[in-house]
Amino acid sequence: MKKTLGTAVASLALIASGATLGSVSLVTPAFAASTSHTMMAHKWHGTIGMVHAMMGGHGSFTLEVGSKSYTVDYTTMTKFAMGSSKDIKAGGMIGVTGTLSKNIISATSLSI
């Protein structure tokens, strides 16, 4: 949605100003930077709300950070800095490093 909106705004700006092709490169990187920033890894600290059943090598749980709630997806490739997948229990404190897409965090590292 942001990428489509950014493209539309950039197109309207070019039409309104009668800009040349050279200014397109000045407008586009700003939108590319904002979308790549959302894909950077961040760290969240919170409480485990509800643990979902582990299906094969894929598991998930609900992470509550203040008043917000996220779903955290992890796999057997996820690094555990402290603890293990057996330590993921409702009510426990956890630190999650990963990327956020909508309301789902794809975990790269967990610390229990």
C-alpha positions, 0 to 999 in steps of 0.5 A, spaced: 500 500 500 505 504 501 509 503 495 503 504 491 501 510 494 508 513 494 508 511 486 502 515 485 504 521 489 511 521 485 507 521 479 502 527 481 508 531 483 512 530 476 506 532 472 504 538 476 511 541 476 513 539 469 519 535 471 524 532 467 526 525 467 532 527 472 528 529 477 525 522 478 531 519 481 530 525 486 523 523 488 524 515 488 529 514 493 525 517 498 520 512 497 524 506 497 528 508 503 521 508 507 519 501 505 526 498 506 526 501 513 520 497 515 524 491 513 530 492 517 530 488 524 528 491 530 527 488 537 521 488 541 520 486 549 514 483 552 510 478 555 508 471 551 500 472 551 498 465 547 502 460 545 500 456 538 501 449 537 508 447 533 507 444 526 513 441 524 519 446 524 514 452 525 511 455 531 508 462 533 505 465 539 502 472 541 507 477 543 504 483 548 508 489 548 504 495 552 497 495 549 499 492 542 499 485 540 503 481 535 504 474 532 511 472 532 513 466 527 519 462 528 522 456 525 527 451 527 532 456 524 531 461 529 537 463 533 535 462 541 540 467 544 537 465 551 533 459 553 529 454 547 523 453 544 521 449 550 521 455 555 516 459 550 510 459 555 504 464 556 506 469 561 513 469 560 518 475 558 521 475 552 525 479 547 524 478 539 529 480 534 525 480 527 522 484 521 515 486 522 510 485 516 503 488 518 502 485 525 506 479 524 513 479 526 518 474 523 523 472 528 530 471 527 532 471 534 529 470 541 531 471 548 527 468 553 
